[in-house]
Amino acid sequence: MEKTQFVVVGLGRFGSSLAKELVEIGHEVFGIDKNQETVQDMSNILTHVAVADSTDEEALRVLGVRNFDCGVVAIGDDIQSSIMTAILLKDLGIKKVVAKALSELHGRVLEKIGVDKVVYPERDMGKRVANQLVSPNLLDYIELSKEYTIAEIAVPKNLHGESLQELKPRAKFGCSILAINKPAGVIVAPSAKDILAEKDVMVVIGTNEHIEKFQEVIMR
């Protein structure tokens, strides 16, 4: 998996959960929060940390946030700071900006200022969002236990026309395809003869490790 550099602004419950998961997946994370104690708690977990006011453009510029691939605004309950931070991250040139919304109205405002993805913590747990950010073909991610996951994965172009018999998901990757969602309908418990098409969605079950390996290989 290609390593991505993330800057996560706001290290509360959601931000710290997301930041930790991104590090565990193997990515670099720079955590920023205005609370000294919060930053100290995360200093041995994240790649880099800093105490800063994220609504201060010069502070963000000095910290070099413009050099990161993705910025995540995970500020807790200050909507004004959330919006200002998102605007600054966009203005500084971060390619992809993701922001936590506290309400539907807050989410609509974030979309209007150009945020690329708005997440609602009540619906999007940190682990699910982390995996979606680093795996564009991963459409949804449900953790059944610490080891097992069900994932919805879009079929990439290179698998178009390939049968499940050729793909051999269980033999090669230790995963099982529970269903294939096609434009014409859903195939439940597909057979080895079923053919994949680009933009179909596979519903896959397996261990976290096996699903990660499956994604890496099919995207090559």
Number of C-alpha atoms within 10 A of each C-alpha: 14 8 10 15 18 26 25 25 29 26 24 17 13 20 24 23 15 24 30 20 19 24 18 12 15 13 19 19 25 21 27 28 23 15 15 12 11 17 23 14 13 19 15 10 16 20 16 15 23 18 16 18 18 23 18 13 17 12 14 19 14 9 15 11 21 20 15 19 15 22 26 26 28 29 27 18 11 9 16 12 17 24 22 17 25 27 18 19 28 18 11 16 15 18 14 18 22 23 25 26 25 19 11 11 10 17 19 13 15 24 15 10 13 14 23 14 15 20 19 16 16 9 9 15 16 20 19 19 21 20 19 14 18 17 17 12 17 19 17 16 21 14 15 12 10 8 11 16 18 22 22 20 23 21 21 18 13 12 18 14 12 15 16 18 14 11 16 15 17 16 10 11 19 16 21 18 21 15 18 25 17 15 9 6 8 14 14 12 12 14 14 12 11 14 18 22 19 15 17 18 23 23 21 20 23 21 19 18 14 20 23 16 16 20 20 13 11 13 15 7
